[in-house]
Amino acid sequence: MPEFNTDLPSIRKLQTYIKDKPTVEIQLLTKDLLEGKIIWQDPNCICLQPPQGEPILIWREAIAYIQAKS
């Protein structure tokens, strides 16, 4: 299992997204675009709560980028 290093800037940024709850866009390597709020993360996955429906579990390796919506 990968080490969960909270000193990394990317981990700290995601923790900020979890705390502040902005709507984010997550672009997957498949070009799918997901939108919602990040509710938790672990060393392997991110959990995204879309506006409608059940939370989505996303493997980190599948992500091209994450950005907060303005």
All heavy atoms as a GROMACS GRO file, in nm:
protein
  569
    1MET      N    1   0.085  -0.117   0.000
    1MET     CA    2   0.000   0.000   0.000
    1MET      C    3   0.090   0.124   0.000
    1MET      O    4   0.184   0.132   0.076
    1MET     CB    5  -0.091  -0.001   0.123
    1MET     CG    6  -0.177   0.124   0.134
    1MET     SD    7  -0.286   0.123   0.277
    1MET     CE    8  -0.416   0.021   0.214
    2PRO      N    9   0.057   0.224  -0.084
    2PRO     CA   10   0.137   0.347  -0.086
    2PRO      C   11   0.129   0.420   0.048
    2PRO      O   12   0.028   0.416   0.117
    2PRO     CB   13   0.074   0.431  -0.196
    2PRO     CG   14  -0.017   0.342  -0.270
    2PRO     CD   15  -0.049   0.226  -0.183
    3GLU      N   16   0.238   0.486   0.080
    3GLU     CA   17   0.241   0.566   0.203
    3GLU      C   18   0.159   0.692   0.183
    3GLU      O   19   0.161   0.754   0.077
    3GLU     CB   20   0.386   0.603   0.235
    3GLU     CG   21   0.400   0.680   0.364
    3GLU     CD   22   0.545   0.713   0.392
    3GLU    OE1   23   0.632   0.633   0.355
    3GLU    OE2   24   0.569   0.819   0.451
    4PHE      N   25   0.086   0.732   0.284
    4PHE     CA   26   0.002   0.852   0.278
    4PHE      C   27   0.080   0.965   0.344
    4PHE      O   28   0.076   0.983   0.465
    4PHE     CB   29  -0.131   0.825   0.350
    4PHE     CG   30  -0.237   0.925   0.317
    4PHE    CD1   31  -0.287   0.935   0.188
    4PHE    CD2   32  -0.290   1.008   0.414
    4PHE    CE1   33  -0.386   1.025   0.157
    4PHE    CE2   34  -0.389   1.099   0.383
    4PHE     CZ   35  -0.437   1.107   0.255
    5ASN      N   36   0.152   1.040   0.263
    5ASN     CA   37   0.240   1.146   0.312
    5ASN      C   38   0.166   1.279   0.310
    5ASN      O   39   0.151   1.342   0.204
    5ASN     CB   40   0.366   1.151   0.225
    5ASN     CG   41   0.466   1.253   0.275
    5ASN    OD1   42   0.437   1.333   0.364
    5ASN    ND2   43   0.584   1.249   0.218
    6THR      N   44   0.122   1.325   0.426
    6THR     CA   45   0.045   1.449   0.434
    6THR      C   46   0.132   1.574   0.418
    6THR      O   47   0.080   1.685   0.418
    6THR     CB   48  -0.032   1.457   0.566
    6THR    OG1   49   0.060   1.446   0.674
    6THR    CG2   50  -0.136   1.348   0.575
    7ASP      N   51   0.263   1.558   0.402
    7ASP     CA   52   0.351   1.672   0.374
    7ASP      C   53   0.352   1.709   0.226
    7ASP      O   54   0.398   1.817   0.190
    7ASP     CB   55   0.495   1.641   0.418
    7ASP     CG   56   0.508   1.634   0.569
    7ASP    OD1   57   0.429   1.700   0.640
    7ASP    OD2   58   0.597   1.561   0.616
    8LEU      N   59   0.300   1.621   0.140
    8LEU     CA   60   0.299   1.650  -0.003
    8LEU      C   61   0.197   1.759  -0.035
    8LEU      O   62   0.085   1.758   0.017
    8LEU     CB   63   0.264   1.524  -0.082
    8LEU     CG   64   0.366   1.412  -0.077
    8LEU    CD1   65   0.312   1.288  -0.146
    8LEU    CD2   66   0.496   1.456  -0.141
    9PRO      N   67   0.233   1.854  -0.121
    9PRO     CA   68   0.141   1.962  -0.156
    9PRO      C   69   0.009   1.912  -0.215
    9PRO      O   70  -0.096   1.969  -0.189
    9PRO     CB   71   0.218   2.045  -0.258
    9PRO     CG   72   0.360   2.011  -0.238
    9PRO     CD   73   0.364   1.871  -0.184
   10SER      N   74   0.014   1.805  -0.295
   10SER     CA   75  -0.109   1.754  -0.355
   10SER      C   76  -0.205   1.700  -0.249
   10SER      O   77  -0.327   1.720  -0.258
   10SER     CB   78  -0.078   1.645  -0.458
   10SER     OG   79  -0.010   1.538  -0.396
   11ILE      N   80  -0.153   1.632  -0.150
   11ILE     CA   81  -0.236   1.579  -0.041
   11ILE      C   82  -0.296   1.694   0.039
   11ILE      O   83  -0.415   1.694   0.072
   11ILE     CB   84  -0.155   1.485   0.051
   11ILE    CG1   85  -0.100   1.366  -0.027
   11ILE    CG2   86  -0.238   1.440   0.170
   11ILE    CD1   87  -0.202   1.272  -0.081
   12ARG      N   88  -0.213   1.795   0.068
   12ARG     CA   89  -0.262   1.911   0.143
   12ARG      C   90  -0.370   1.985   0.064
   12ARG      O   91  -0.470   2.030   0.122
   12ARG     CB   92  -0.147   2.006   0.178
   12ARG     CG   93  -0.055   1.948   0.284
   12ARG     CD   94   0.036   2.053   0.347
   12ARG     NE   95   0.095   2.145   0.252
   12ARG     CZ   96   0.217   2.136   0.198
   12ARG    NH1   97   0.295   2.034   0.231
   12ARG    NH2   98   0.262   2.226   0.114
   13LYS      N   99  -0.355   1.997  -0.068
   13LYS     CA  100  -0.456   2.064  -0.151
   13LYS      C  101  -0.588   1.988  -0.146
   13LYS      O  102  -0.695   2.048  -0.130
   13LYS     CB  103  -0.406   2.075  -0.295
   13LYS     CG  104  -0.498   2.152  -0.386
   13LYS     CD  105  -0.507   2.296  -0.343
   13LYS     CE  106  -0.577   2.380  -0.446
   13LYS     NZ  107  -0.589   2.520  -0.403
   14LEU      N  108  -0.582   1.856  -0.158
   14LEU     CA  109  -0.705   1.777  -0.150
   14LEU      C  110  -0.768   1.788  -0.012
   14LEU      O  111  -0.891   1.793   0.000
   14LEU     CB  112  -0.679   1.631  -0.186
   14LEU     CG  113  -0.654   1.605  -0.335
   14LEU    CD1  114  -0.621   1.459  -0.357
   14LEU    CD2  115  -0.772   1.647  -0.419
   15GLN      N  116  -0.686   1.793   0.093
   15GLN     CA  117  -0.741   1.811   0.228
   15GLN      C  118  -0.814   1.945   0.239
   15GLN      O  119  -0.917   1.955   0.304
   15GLN     CB  120  -0.630   1.803   0.333
   15GLN     CG  121  -0.578   1.662   0.357
   15GLN     CD  122  -0.686   1.566   0.403
   15GLN    OE1  123  -0.723   1.476   0.330
   15GLN    NE2  124  -0.735   1.582   0.523
   16THR      N  125  -0.761   2.049   0.172
   16THR     CA  126  -0.829   2.179   0.170
   16THR      C  127  -0.963   2.167   0.099
   16THR      O  128  -1.063   2.222   0.144
   16THR     CB  129  -0.740   2.284   0.101
   16THR    OG1  130  -0.619   2.295   0.174
   16THR    CG2  131  -0.809   2.419   0.096
   17TYR      N  132  -0.965   2.094  -0.014
   17TYR     CA  133  -1.092   2.072  -0.085
   17TYR      C  134  -1.193   1.998   0.002
   17TYR      O  135  -1.313   2.028   0.000
   17TYR     CB  136  -1.070   1.994  -0.214
   17TYR     CG  137  -1.003   2.069  -0.326
   17TYR    CD1  138  -0.943   2.000  -0.431
   17TYR    CD2  139  -0.999   2.209  -0.330
   17TYR    CE1  140  -0.882   2.067  -0.536
   17TYR    CE2  141  -0.937   2.276  -0.435
   17TYR     CZ  142  -0.879   2.204  -0.537
   17TYR     OH  143  -0.819   2.270  -0.641
   18ILE      N  144  -1.147   1.903   0.079
   18ILE     CA  145  -1.237   1.828   0.168
   18ILE      C  146  -1.292   1.920   0.277
   18ILE      O  147  -1.410   1.919   0.308
   18ILE     CB  148  -1.164   1.707   0.229
   18ILE    CG1  149  -1.132   1.604   0.120
   18ILE    CG2  150  -1.245   1.643   0.342
   18ILE    CD1  151  -1.034   1.496   0.161
   19LYS      N  152  -1.205   2.002   0.334
   19LYS     CA  153  -1.245   2.091   0.444
   19LYS      C  154  -1.337   2.203   0.396
   19LYS      O  155  -1.441   2.229   0.456
   19LYS     CB  156  -1.120   2.150   0.510
   19LYS     CG  157  -1.150   2.239   0.629
   19LYS     CD  158  -1.022   2.294   0.690
   19LYS     CE  159  -0.973   2.404   0.606
   19LYS     NZ  160  -0.938   2.529   0.643
   20ASP      N  161  -1.301   2.268   0.284
   20ASP     CA  162  -1.376   2.385   0.236
   20ASP      C  163  -1.497   2.349   0.150
   20ASP      O  164  -1.584   2.432   0.127
   20ASP     CB  165  -1.284   2.477   0.157
   20ASP     CG  166  -1.174   2.536   0.244
   20ASP    OD1  167  -1.186   2.532   0.368
   20ASP    OD2  168  -1.074   2.586   0.186
   21LYS      N  169  -1.502   2.226   0.099
   21LYS     CA  170  -1.615   2.172   0.022
   21LYS      C  171  -1.650   2.249  -0.106
   21LYS      O  172  -1.769   2.267  -0.137
   21LYS     CB  173  -1.739   2.159   0.110
   21LYS     CG  174  -1.721   2.064   0.226
   21LYS     CD  175  -1.847   2.054   0.308
   21LYS     CE  176  -1.840   1.964   0.425
   21LYS     NZ  177  -1.721   1.924   0.484
   22PRO      N  178  -1.550   2.295  -0.184
   22PRO     CA  179  -1.588   2.355  -0.313
   22PRO      C  180  -1.630   2.245  -0.410
   22PRO      O  181  -1.593   2.128  -0.394
   22PRO     CB  182  -1.458   2.420  -0.360
   22PRO     CG  183  -1.352   2.329  -0.306
   22PRO     CD  184  -1.405   2.287  -0.169
   23THR      N  185  -1.706   2.282  -0.511
   23THR     CA  186  -1.735   2.188  -0.619
   23THR      C  187  -1.610   2.178  -0.704
   23THR      O  188  -1.547   2.279  -0.736
   23THR     CB  189  -1.854   2.238  -0.702
   23THR    OG1  190  -1.969   2.244  -0.618
   23THR    CG2  191  -1.882   2.145  -0.819
   24VAL      N  192  -1.571   2.056  -0.735
   24VAL     CA  193  -1.451   2.032  -0.816
   24VAL      C  194  -1.487   1.956  -0.943
   24VAL      O  195  -1.590   1.888  -0.949
   24VAL     CB  196  -1.342   1.954  -0.738
   24VAL    CG1  197  -1.295   2.032  -0.617
   24VAL    CG2  198  -1.390   1.816  -0.698
   25GLU      N  199  -1.401   1.970  -1.043
   25GLU     CA  200  -1.407   1.888  -1.163
   25GLU      C  201  -1.291   1.791  -1.157
   25GLU      O  202  -1.179   1.830  -1.126
   25GLU     CB  203  -1.391   1.972  -1.289
   25GLU     CG  204  -1.506   2.060  -1.320
   25GLU     CD  205  -1.482   2.139  -1.448
   25GLU    OE1  206  -1.368   2.145  -1.498
   25GLU    OE2  207  -1.582   2.196  -1.495
   26ILE      N  208  -1.319   1.665  -1.186
   26ILE     CA  209  -1.215   1.564  -1.195
   26ILE      C  210  -1.219   1.508  -1.336
   26ILE      O  211  -1.319   1.449  -1.377
   26ILE     CB  212  -1.234   1.451  -1.090
   26ILE    CG1  213  -1.228   1.509  -0.949
   26ILE    CG2  214  -1.129   1.342  -1.110
   26ILE    CD1  215  -1.246   1.407  -0.838
   27GLN      N  216  -1.110   1.531  -1.410
   27GLN     CA  217  -1.096   1.476  -1.545
   27GLN      C  218  -1.023   1.343  -1.534
   27GLN      O  219  -0.914   1.337  -1.475
   27GLN     CB  220  -1.016   1.572  -1.632
   27GLN     CG  221  -0.985   1.518  -1.770
   27GLN     CD  222  -1.095   1.544  -1.868
   27GLN    OE1  223  -1.148   1.653  -1.873
   27GLN    NE2  224  -1.129   1.446  -1.947
   28LEU      N  225  -1.082   1.239  -1.585
   28LEU     CA  226  -1.019   1.107  -1.584
   28LEU      C  227  -0.934   1.088  -1.709
   28LEU      O  228  -0.951   1.160  -1.809
   28LEU     CB  229  -1.125   0.998  -1.575
   28LEU     CG  230  -1.219   1.005  -1.454
   28LEU    CD1  231  -1.318   0.889  -1.459
   28LEU    CD2  232  -1.142   1.006  -1.324
   29LEU      N  233  -0.844   0.993  -1.705
   29LEU     CA  234  -0.760   0.963  -1.821
   29LEU      C  235  -0.843   0.916  -1.940
   29LEU      O  236  -0.801   0.926  -2.054
   29LEU     CB  237  -0.655   0.859  -1.784
   29LEU     CG  238  -0.552   0.906  -1.681
   29LEU    CD1  239  -0.459   0.791  -1.643
   29LEU    CD2  240  -0.473   1.025  -1.731
   30THR      N  241  -0.965   0.867  -1.913
   30THR     CA  242  -1.057   0.825  -2.019
   30THR      C  243  -1.129   0.942  -2.083
   30THR      O  244  -1.215   0.923  -2.168
   30THR     CB  245  -1.162   0.728  -1.962
   30THR    OG1  246  -1.235   0.796  -1.860
   30THR    CG2  247  -1.098   0.602  -1.908
   31LYS      N  248  -1.099   1.064  -2.036
   31LYS     CA  249  -1.162   1.190  -2.081
   31LYS      C  250  -1.298   1.214  -2.018
   31LYS      O  251  -1.363   1.314  -2.048
   31LYS     CB  252  -1.172   1.201  -2.234
   31LYS     CG  253  -1.042   1.182  -2.305
   31LYS     CD  254  -0.946   1.293  -2.276
   31LYS     CE  255  -0.821   1.274  -2.360
   31LYS     NZ  256  -0.706   1.339  -2.305
   32ASP      N  257  -1.346   1.124  -1.932
   32ASP     CA  258  -1.471   1.148  -1.860
   32ASP      C  259  -1.448   1.263  -1.762
   32ASP      O  260  -1.342   1.274  -1.700
   32ASP     CB  261  -1.514   1.024  -1.782
   32ASP     CG  262  -1.555   0.911  -1.874
   32ASP    OD1  263  -1.637   0.935  -1.964
   32ASP    OD2  264  -1.505   0.799  -1.855
   33LEU      N  265  -1.548   1.349  -1.748
   33LEU     CA  266  -1.540   1.462  -1.657
   33LEU      C  267  -1.645   1.443  -1.547
   33LEU      O  268  -1.764   1.428  -1.575
   33LEU     CB  269  -1.566   1.593  -1.731
   33LEU     CG  270  -1.550   1.721  -1.652
   33LEU    CD1  271  -1.406   1.737  -1.604
   33LEU    CD2  272  -1.590   1.840  -1.736
   34LEU      N  273  -1.599   1.440  -1.423
   34LEU     CA  274  -1.687   1.422  -1.308
   34LEU      C  275  -1.691   1.552  -1.229
   34LEU      O  276  -1.592   1.626  -1.224
   34LEU     CB  277  -1.637   1.309  -1.219
   34LEU     CG  278  -1.617   1.174  -1.286
   34LEU    CD1  279  -1.551   1.077  -1.190
   34LEU    CD2  280  -1.747   1.119  -1.338
   35GLU      N  281  -1.803   1.578  -1.165
   35GLU     CA  282  -1.819   1.700  -1.086
   35GLU      C  283  -1.884   1.667  -0.953
   35GLU      O  284  -1.973   1.583  -0.946
   35GLU     CB  285  -1.906   1.800  -1.163
   35GLU     CG  286  -1.913   1.936  -1.103
   35GLU     CD  287  -1.991   2.032  -1.191
   35GLU    OE1  288  -1.951   2.054  -1.306
   35GLU    OE2  289  -2.093   2.084  -1.142
   36GLY      N  290  -1.839   1.733  -0.849
   36GLY     CA  291  -1.896   1.712  -0.717
   36GLY      C  292  -1.805   1.764  -0.609
   36GLY      O  293  -1.717   1.847  -0.635
   37LYS      N  294  -1.824   1.715  -0.487
   37LYS     CA  295  -1.743   1.755  -0.373
   37LYS      C  296  -1.663   1.634  -0.324
   37LYS      O  297  -1.718   1.525  -0.313
   37LYS     CB  298  -1.831   1.808  -0.261
   37LYS     CG  299  -1.908   1.934  -0.302
   37LYS     CD  300  -1.994   1.984  -0.189
   37LYS     CE  301  -2.086   2.095  -0.232
   37LYS     NZ  302  -2.027   2.208  -0.294
   38ILE      N  303  -1.534   1.655  -0.298
   38ILE     CA  304  -1.451   1.548  -0.246
   38ILE      C  305  -1.484   1.531  -0.098
   38ILE      O  306  -1.480   1.627  -0.022
   38ILE     CB  307  -1.301   1.578  -0.265
   38ILE    CG1  308  -1.270   1.592  -0.415
   38ILE    CG2  309  -1.216   1.469  -0.202
   38ILE    CD1  310  -1.129   1.638  -0.445
   39ILE      N  311  -1.520   1.408  -0.059
   39ILE     CA  312  -1.559   1.388   0.081
   39ILE      C  313  -1.452   1.316   0.163
   39ILE      O  314  -1.449   1.329   0.285
   39ILE     CB  315  -1.697   1.319   0.093
   39ILE    CG1  316  -1.704   1.189   0.015
   39ILE    CG2  317  -1.805   1.414   0.046
   39ILE    CD1  318  -1.837   1.116   0.030
   40TRP      N  319  -1.362   1.240   0.098
   40TRP     CA  320  -1.248   1.182   0.168
   40TRP      C  321  -1.146   1.134   0.066
   40TRP      O  322  -1.174   1.126  -0.053
   40TRP     CB  323  -1.288   1.070   0.263
   40TRP     CG  324  -1.361   0.952   0.206
   40TRP    CD1  325  -1.496   0.931   0.210
   40TRP    CD2  326  -1.305   0.839   0.138
   40TRP    NE1  327  -1.527   0.812   0.148
   40TRP    CE2  328  -1.411   0.753   0.103
   40TRP    CE3  329  -1.177   0.801   0.103
   40TRP    CZ2  330  -1.393   0.634   0.035
   40TRP    CZ3  331  -1.158   0.681   0.034
   40TRP    CH2  332  -1.266   0.599   0.002
   41GLN      N  333  -1.026   1.108   0.118
   41GLN     CA  334  -0.920   1.050   0.036
   41GLN      C  335  -0.841   0.952   0.120
   41GLN      O  336  -0.839   0.960   0.242
   41GLN     CB  337  -0.827   1.160  -0.018
   41GLN     CG  338  -0.747   1.230   0.089
   41GLN     CD  339  -0.641   1.323   0.032
   41GLN    OE1  340  -0.588   1.299  -0.076
   41GLN    NE2  341  -0.611   1.429   0.103
   42ASP      N  342  -0.778   0.858   0.052
   42ASP     CA  343  -0.682   0.768   0.116
   42ASP      C  344  -0.567   0.750   0.018
   42ASP      O  345  -0.568   0.813  -0.088
   42ASP     CB  346  -0.750   0.637   0.161
   42ASP     CG  347  -0.797   0.548   0.049
   42ASP    OD1  348  -0.748   0.561  -0.065
   42ASP    OD2  349  -0.884   0.463   0.074
   43PRO      N  350  -0.468   0.669   0.048
   43PRO     CA  351  -0.353   0.658  -0.042
   43PRO      C  352  -0.388   0.607  -0.183
   43PRO      O  353  -0.314   0.633  -0.277
   43PRO     CB  354  -0.260   0.560   0.028
   43PRO     CG  355  -0.296   0.570   0.172
   43PRO     CD  356  -0.443   0.598   0.174
   44ASN      N  357  -0.499   0.537  -0.198
   44ASN     CA  358  -0.534   0.479  -0.328
   44ASN      C  359  -0.648   0.549  -0.401
   44ASN      O  360  -0.653   0.546  -0.523
   44ASN     CB  361  -0.573   0.332  -0.310
   44ASN     CG  362  -0.460   0.250  -0.256
   44ASN    OD1  363  -0.350   0.254  -0.307
   44ASN    ND2  364  -0.486   0.178  -0.149
   45CYS      N  365  -0.741   0.606  -0.326
   45CYS     CA  366  -0.866   0.654  -0.386
   45CYS      C  367  -0.907   0.791  -0.334
   45CYS      O  368  -0.863   0.835  -0.229
   45CYS     CB  369  -0.979   0.556  -0.355
   45CYS     SG  370  -0.952   0.392  -0.418
   46ILE      N  371  -0.998   0.851  -0.411
   46ILE     CA  372  -1.067   0.973  -0.372
   46ILE      C  373  -1.216   0.943  -0.384
   46ILE      O  374  -1.259   0.878  -0.479
   46ILE     CB  375  -1.027   1.090  -0.464
   46ILE    CG1  376  -0.881   1.126  -0.442
   46ILE    CG2  377  -1.118   1.210  -0.443
   46ILE    CD1  378  -0.826   1.224  -0.541
   47CYS      N  379  -1.294   0.991  -0.289
   47CYS     CA  380  -1.439   0.972  -0.294
   47CYS      C  381  -1.505   1.104  -0.329
   47CYS      O  382  -1.486   1.205  -0.260
   47CYS     CB  383  -1.490   0.919  -0.161
   47CYS     SG  384  -1.664   0.873  -0.167
   48LEU      N  385  -1.580   1.104  -0.438
   48LEU     CA  386  -1.647   1.224  -0.489
   48LEU      C  387  -1.797   1.210  -0.471
   48LEU      O  388  -1.856   1.109  -0.511
   48LEU     CB  389  -1.614   1.243  -0.637
   48LEU     CG  390  -1.669   1.368  -0.703
   48LEU    CD1  391  -1.590   1.490  -0.658
   48LEU    CD2  392  -1.665   1.355  -0.854
   49GLN      N  393  -1.858   1.312  -0.410
   49GLN     CA  394  -2.004   1.316  -0.396
   49GLN      C  395  -2.060   1.404  -0.507
   49GLN      O  396  -2.045   1.526  -0.504
   49GLN     CB  397  -2.045   1.372  -0.260
   49GLN     CG  398  -2.195   1.384  -0.241
   49GLN     CD  399  -2.266   1.250  -0.245
   49GLN    OE1  400  -2.240   1.164  -0.163
   49GLN    NE2  401  -2.354   1.232  -0.341
   50PRO      N  402  -2.123   1.343  -0.610
   50PRO     CA  403  -2.182   1.424  -0.717
   50PRO      C  404  -2.308   1.494  -0.666
   50PRO      O  405  -2.362   1.458  -0.561
   50PRO     CB  406  -2.215   1.322  -0.825
   50PRO     CG  407  -2.229   1.192  -0.754
   50PRO     CD  408  -2.141   1.200  -0.633
   51PRO      N  409  -2.356   1.596  -0.739
   51PRO     CA  410  -2.477   1.667  -0.696
   51PRO      C  411  -2.598   1.575  -0.679
   51PRO      O  412  -2.681   1.597  -0.592
   51PRO     CB  413  -2.503   1.768  -0.807
   51PRO     CG  414  -2.374   1.783  -0.878
   51PRO     CD  415  -2.301   1.653  -0.861
   52GLN      N  416  -2.606   1.472  -0.761
   52GLN     CA  417  -2.716   1.374  -0.753
   52GLN      C  418  -2.655   1.235  -0.744
   52GLN      O  419  -2.558   1.205  -0.810
   52GLN     CB  420  -2.803   1.381  -0.880
   52GLN     CG  421  -2.859   1.517  -0.911
   52GLN     CD  422  -2.970   1.557  -0.816
   52GLN    OE1  423  -3.049   1.474  -0.776
   52GLN    NE2  424  -2.976   1.683  -0.781
   53GLY      N  425  -2.714   1.150  -0.663
   53GLY     CA  426  -2.674   1.011  -0.661
   53GLY      C  427  -2.574   0.976  -0.553
   53GLY      O  428  -2.545   1.054  -0.463
   54GLU      N  429  -2.523   0.855  -0.565
   54GLU     CA  430  -2.433   0.796  -0.467
   54GLU      C  431  -2.289   0.846  -0.486
   54GLU      O  432  -2.251   0.884  -0.596
   54GLU     CB  433  -2.434   0.644  -0.482
   54GLU     CG  434  -2.568   0.580  -0.449
   54GLU     CD  435  -2.605   0.594  -0.303
   54GLU    OE1  436  -2.518   0.570  -0.217
   54GLU    OE2  437  -2.721   0.628  -0.276
   55PRO      N  438  -2.209   0.843  -0.379
   55PRO     CA  439  -2.068   0.880  -0.391
   55PRO      C  440  -1.996   0.789  -0.491
   55PRO      O  441  -2.031   0.672  -0.509
   55PRO     CB  442  -2.012   0.859  -0.251
   55PRO     CG  443  -2.130   0.868  -0.160
   55PRO     CD  444  -2.245   0.812  -0.240
   56ILE      N  445  -1.893   0.845  -0.556
   56ILE     CA  446  -1.815   0.773  -0.656
   56ILE      C  447  -1.674   0.754  -0.601
   56ILE      O  448  -1.610   0.849  -0.558
   56ILE     CB  449  -1.808   0.854  -0.788
   56ILE    CG1  450  -1.948   0.880  -0.842
   56ILE    CG2  451  -1.721   0.782  -0.891
   56ILE    CD1  452  -1.952   0.981  -0.954
   57LEU      N  453  -1.626   0.631  -0.606
   57LEU     CA  454  -1.491   0.599  -0.564
   57LEU      C  455  -1.401   0.603  -0.688
   57LEU      O  456  -1.426   0.533  -0.785
   57LEU     CB  457  -1.489   0.460  -0.501
   57LEU     CG  458  -1.360   0.415  -0.436
   57LEU    CD1  459  -1.323   0.505  -0.320
   57LEU    CD2  460  -1.374   0.272  -0.389
   58ILE      N  461  -1.297   0.687  -0.684
   58ILE     CA  462  -1.209   0.706  -0.800
   58ILE      C  463  -1.067   0.667  -0.762
   58ILE      O  464  -1.012   0.719  -0.665
   58ILE     CB  465  -1.211   0.854  -0.845
   58ILE    CG1  466  -1.354   0.901  -0.871
   58ILE    CG2  467  -1.122   0.874  -0.967
   58ILE    CD1  468  -1.368   1.051  -0.878
   59TRP      N  469  -1.008   0.576  -0.837
   59TRP     CA  470  -0.870   0.538  -0.816
   59TRP      C  471  -0.781   0.653  -0.860
   59TRP      O  472  -0.801   0.711  -0.967
   59TRP     CB  473  -0.836   0.410  -0.892
   59TRP     CG  474  -0.900   0.292  -0.831
   59TRP    CD1  475  -1.019   0.236  -0.866
   59TRP    CD2  476  -0.852   0.217  -0.719
   59TRP    NE1  477  -1.048   0.130  -0.783
   59TRP    CE2  478  -0.947   0.117  -0.692
   59TRP    CE3  479  -0.740   0.226  -0.639
   59TRP    CZ2  480  -0.930   0.027  -0.588
   59TRP    CZ3  481  -0.724   0.135  -0.536
   59TRP    CH2  482  -0.818   0.036  -0.512
   60ARG      N  483  -0.682   0.688  -0.780
   60ARG     CA  484  -0.592   0.800  -0.811
   60ARG      C  485  -0.524   0.784  -0.947
   60ARG      O  486  -0.503   0.882  -1.018
   60ARG     CB  487  -0.485   0.814  -0.703
   60ARG     CG  488  -0.540   0.868  -0.573
   60ARG     CD  489  -0.428   0.876  -0.469
   60ARG     NE  490  -0.478   0.920  -0.342
   60ARG     CZ  491  -0.488   1.048  -0.305
   60ARG    NH1  492  -0.448   1.143  -0.385
   60ARG    NH2  493  -0.534   1.079  -0.186
   61GLU      N  494  -0.489   0.661  -0.984
   61GLU     CA  495  -0.421   0.637  -1.111
   61GLU      C  496  -0.508   0.670  -1.232
   61GLU      O  497  -0.457   0.685  -1.342
   61GLU     CB  498  -0.376   0.490  -1.121
   61GLU     CG  499  -0.265   0.454  -1.025
   61GLU     CD  500  -0.319   0.413  -0.888
   61GLU    OE1  501  -0.441   0.390  -0.875
   61GLU    OE2  502  -0.238   0.406  -0.795
   62ALA      N  503  -0.638   0.683  -1.212
   62ALA     CA  504  -0.730   0.711  -1.322
   62ALA      C  505  -0.749   0.861  -1.346
   62ALA      O  506  -0.814   0.901  -1.442
   62ALA     CB  507  -0.866   0.647  -1.294
   63ILE      N  508  -0.691   0.945  -1.260
   63ILE     CA  509  -0.716   1.089  -1.265
   63ILE      C  510  -0.612   1.161  -1.351
   63ILE      O  511  -0.492   1.142  -1.333
   63ILE     CB  512  -0.717   1.148  -1.122
   63ILE    CG1  513  -0.830   1.084  -1.040
   63ILE    CG2  514  -0.730   1.299  -1.125
   63ILE    CD1  515  -0.826   1.120  -0.894
   64ALA      N  516  -0.662   1.244  -1.443
   64ALA     CA  517  -0.574   1.332  -1.521
   64ALA      C  518  -0.552   1.463  -1.446
   64ALA      O  519  -0.440   1.510  -1.433
   64ALA     CB  520  -0.633   1.360  -1.659
   65TYR      N  521  -0.662   1.524  -1.395
   65TYR     CA  522  -0.649   1.645  -1.314
   65TYR      C  523  -0.771   1.666  -1.226
   65TYR      O  524  -0.878   1.610  -1.252
   65TYR     CB  525  -0.623   1.770  -1.400
   65TYR     CG  526  -0.742   1.818  -1.482
   65TYR    CD1  527  -0.842   1.897  -1.425
   65TYR    CD2  528  -0.752   1.785  -1.616
   65TYR    CE1  529  -0.949   1.940  -1.500
   65TYR    CE2  530  -0.859   1.829  -1.691
   65TYR     CZ  531  -0.958   1.907  -1.633
   65TYR     OH  532  -1.065   1.950  -1.709
   66ILE      N  533  -0.753   1.752  -1.125
   66ILE     CA  534  -0.861   1.796  -1.037
   66ILE      C  535  -0.850   1.948  -1.028
   66ILE      O  536  -0.741   2.001  -1.007
   66ILE     CB  537  -0.849   1.737  -0.896
   66ILE    CG1  538  -0.852   1.585  -0.900
   66ILE    CG2  539  -0.959   1.791  -0.804
   66ILE    CD1  540  -0.821   1.519  -0.767
   67GLN      N  541  -0.963   2.016  -1.042
   67GLN     CA  542  -0.962   2.162  -1.023
   67GLN      C  543  -1.092   2.207  -0.961
   67GLN      O  544  -1.198   2.149  -0.985
   67GLN     CB  545  -0.937   2.236  -1.154
   67GLN     CG  546  -1.051   2.232  -1.253
   67GLN     CD  547  -1.019   2.310  -1.378
   67GLN    OE1  548  -0.904   2.342  -1.406
   67GLN    NE2  549  -1.120   2.340  -1.456
   68ALA      N  550  -1.082   2.310  -0.878
   68ALA     CA  551  -1.200   2.369  -0.818
   68ALA      C  552  -1.274   2.449  -0.923
   68ALA      O  553  -1.212   2.515  -1.007
   68ALA     CB  554  -1.161   2.458  -0.700
   69LYS      N  555  -1.406   2.443  -0.922
   69LYS     CA  556  -1.487   2.523  -1.013
   69LYS      C  557  -1.498   2.664  -0.957
   69LYS      O  558  -1.510   2.683  -0.838
   69LYS     CB  559  -1.626   2.462  -1.028
   69LYS     CG  560  -1.618   2.327  -1.094
   69LYS     CD  561  -1.731   2.286  -1.178
   69LYS     CE  562  -1.802   2.394  -1.248
   69LYS     NZ  563  -1.890   2.356  -1.353
   70SER      N  564  -1.495   2.760  -1.047
   70SER     CA  565  -1.506   2.899  -0.999
   70SER      C  566  -1.648   2.947  -0.996
   70SER      O  567  -1.739   2.891  -1.040
   70SER     CB  568  -1.425   2.993  -1.085
   70SER     OG  569  -1.402   2.950  -1.213
   0.00000   0.00000   0.00000
